Amino acid sequence: MSTHASSPEELLENLKSAMPDDRWRMILQTLAIKGIADTRQLQDATNFGRDKVMRILDRLAGMSLEGFPILSKLLKTIERSGEANRPPAIYILEEGGARFLRFIGFSEAKAFSLQDEIAIAHVLSMVSIHILANRLKIAISTDQTISYGDGKVLRPDHQVQLPDGTGFLIELEQTATMALVERIKTSLLHHQAFFASEESRDYLKQVRMLLNVKPGREFHRTLTVWQAAMVQVENELGTKLNFKVFVLPLQSFLDSPEWEAVLSGRWVEADSAKMAESPVAEQTAEMPSALRISERGFDSQITDVVLLRALAERFRLYAPQQLTQPNWEMFDVVHVIYEAQFEGSGSKVDREAAVPLISISLLQDLMVEHPKMQRALSQALHYNRGRVIWSQQNILHRMGIVVRRFLSLYGWRSGRVLKVYPITMEDKSMPYSVKCELMPSLPDMSISERIRNETALSWVLWALFEYGQDIGIGRPEFW
């Protein structure tokens, strides 16, 4: 049997002969959605095991129609948010496969031609949604235009039809930054025009937006960018948008899809109302529309201020409180490390003269328990080490970088409340040390407790250099 067919009819006969059970058909039907699919998606669409899918793909990849290959393997994988596993292999529909699919009834089939990784990731996400809907017998169309008004078209990523005949739109979006505000505004205006048309009467007045970003801060940051764009659009229109936008991380939807008309509380409504109440937004709303449109540089600054204020509010709302305040437990940690050796049994002379093995061991244990701390301190200590001339000034500068890095890991910075800085010593046996000074008037801290905190923290920070090799961050070249 030849693997190279000169006509669609011949290719069909070849496929039926090679795979009488028509298992090739489900693979090609999946590729017909958008001309691309990864092996995991092909398994989901066909319910075939991985080995079976790979055997079919290998056979199809060796076939051609009229000199054009049927499909091929993409020479790269695409990382996608929310997926911890190794990215699966990706296959694309070639011209021969597209011609054959059109012959057997898939009139929209096209060879895949995109090269940009962000665009490819977007299309793969669309394929995932389509496959999921098909498996659940949900009526869905993907990347199809809707004509409305006087020759206008809207091309949503998905249109879903509910059993009662009404439909809703799904849009897939990637992470967004301030640079994309104008593009987002254009998208919102297109949807505004559609929902104002007669053709939208059978659609729910909403867009369900799935963000292909990590849940958490990245999700809320992207949501805020969209809300900032909504503020700008509503200011220019002089009215609220005529549709609602409900947002959910893509992976959350794939894990637990919702196709019903009424949404659960998982969805976040992208609403400009809260942002529009800010003084900056009020000033923007009062400005002449012509000025905002013509003075693009000034308008961009207004957009930035609105967005940055919203991002600050978003961070305050969603960042854990412990991330925005210094961690006072740092002093408890250094107390334990320092006092384990210097407040123990035996004479004071012995404690001062002996290598502080207990304290070194505890400091080493701290690094083992917190590998990110160990890695951060090691990087700060040894950065660019082969190119630095270790003058006294450079040594003090590098020590300052390391001790500030340690403080930052506990949410502290050297300043008015806690002043930390490296110093030179007259004692030749210990030419450098670290000085710590807590604000004398701190509430709820006695003089003795302040001295205790300063002593323990100073020793631990000095020990990072003296015992760096023992605790796993490496010996400083200048020590």
Buried (B, 14 or more C-beta within 10 A) or exposed (E): EEBBBEEBEBBBEBBEEBBEEEBBBBBBBBBBBBBBBBBBBBBBBBEBEEEBBBBBBEBBBEBBBBEBBBBBEBEEEBEBBBEEEEBBBBBBBBBBBBBBBBBBEBEBBBBBEBEEEEEBBBBBBBBBBBBBBBEEEBEBBBBEEBEBBEEBEBEBBBBBBBEEEEBBBBBBBBBBEBEBBBEBBEBBBBBBBBBEBEBBEEBBEBBBBBBBBBBEEBBBBBBBBBBBBBBBBBBBBEEBBBBBBBBBBBBBBBEEBBBEEEBEEEBBEBBBEEBBEBEBBEEBBEBEEEEBEEBEEEBEEBBEBBBBBBBEBBBEEEEEEEEEEBBEEBBEBBBBBBBBBBEEEEEEEEBEEEEBEBBBBBBBEBBEEEEEBBEBBBEBBBEEEEEBEEEEEEBBEBBBEBBBBBBBBBBBEBEEEBEBBBEEEEEEEEEBBBBBBBEEEEEEBEEEEBEBBBBBBBBBBBBBBBBBEBBBBBBBEBB
